[in-house]
Amino acid sequence: MGAPKRRRFALRRKNEGYTQERLAAALNIDRTTVQRWEAGDCAPQPWMRPRLARLLRLTITELDDLLGESYVNSAGLDSLEPTISAEGGDEVLRRELLAGVLGVAGFALLGKSAAQASTEPMTIGGLRHLVDGAQSDYMACRYQELAGALPNLIRTAQITRDAVGDDERHEADGLLATTYRHSTWLALRLGEDGLACGLSEQAMAAARASGDLLVEAEVAQMGAVVLRRFEQSEQAQQLVVDTANKIDAQSQLGDAAHAAAYTMLLETGAYTAAIAGRRSAALDLHTEAVRAARFRKPGQPGLPLTPSAIDASYLGLYAISVHRKLGDYGTAIDAARTIPPNSIGVIERRVRYWEDVALTFGAWGKREDAFRALLAAERLAPQEVRLRPWAHRLTRQLRSSGPALPGLKEFAQRSRIA
């Protein structure tokens, strides 16, 4: 049963003279976030509640009562306890990485004035260089490097954004959005869905302020992943389809970069529909994505190094994912066999390939093939296997569903899988 609508919260907002748009603007979030609060789909993040309470002229206790749920004291980061994963794994590594995510969240908690005292703005070129470095860590699954860089990067990006002139403001907003996107990705990898929700909201607000459709597309795809974690598959699908339609209407897909963004939004929608069992929608969106991926005018320059551009180059990866989720295991493996793994030049995407192959074989009952794919993922990105629930669940399944597989016990020990 879904959460009840928060009618008293909405009434308080109206009585204080705020529309949903005005309250969202005061909190530097998107209007749809306020809508979701009032619908009971999610709740404000802990670090946002003191500011929200002040705007509505409430105490924290009174705000809690309107929201109808307990409040995590946001007096300091020490009160934001990480969720202890039931999946096992390397908890020391996990806590180290989570410290980086909490450092990003702490910026929102402490506010801009506190960060201003110890952080200097930089040029847009310098900031872009730092963001590109974080992008490289993200694409290479370098979790520790990314977590170590993000707290300072998010502070620098925000302070730089506030310091630049109007002619550079939109570009700074785009870089800030990208940084929040990477923070969201890391929070999702750690299973910290609540933190990911708040970070995703910050990313979307900055992306829309930037006016850059390509940045908005990247953030919308990550936002869809967050919504899926909260079992909001219809909203997730609508988010990416609406963003794809916006790109189509405003760019007419007149260049390869916008065509790639459009393509990957539709593929995200296809995968989302497949997760929810909406077969027809999933296949229709995948078919349209494949059609759009063929779009490239003669003589166009190469695509910029963005997740969408990379994914559009490896579109077959989504065919594996969509058919796996639909239960079409043979079709998924046939799609996988058309892609030489070593041709996937980006580690994060190649790990995704082996993840899908392993999970497909596992669901199909082909235990030896599933384990070989799992080992391939481990060779590429050991941290992925040590931290991610999919690898832990598959390992337990392989261990309990048949005769012992040679090397599986040692693998589980290396990956700290109980």
Secondary structure by P-SEA (a helix, b strand, c coil): cccccaaaaaaaaaaacccaaaaaaaacccaaaaaaaaaccccccccaaaaaaaaacccaaaaaaaacccccccccccccccccccccccaaaaaaaaaaaaaaaaaaaacaaaaaacbbbbcaaaaaaaaaaaaaaaaacaaaaaaaccaaaaaaaaaaaacccccaaaaaaaaaaaaaaaaaaaaaaacaaaaaaaaaaaaaaaaaaaccaaaaaaaaaaaaaaaaaacaaaaaaaaaaaaaaaaaaacccccaaaaaaaaaaaaaaaaaaaaacaaaaaaaaaaaaaaaaaccccccccccccaaaaaaaacaaaaaaaaaaacaaaaaaaaaaaccccccccaaaaaaaaaaaaaaaaaacaaaaaaaaaaaaaaaccccccccaaaaaaaaaaacccccccaaaaaaaaaccc
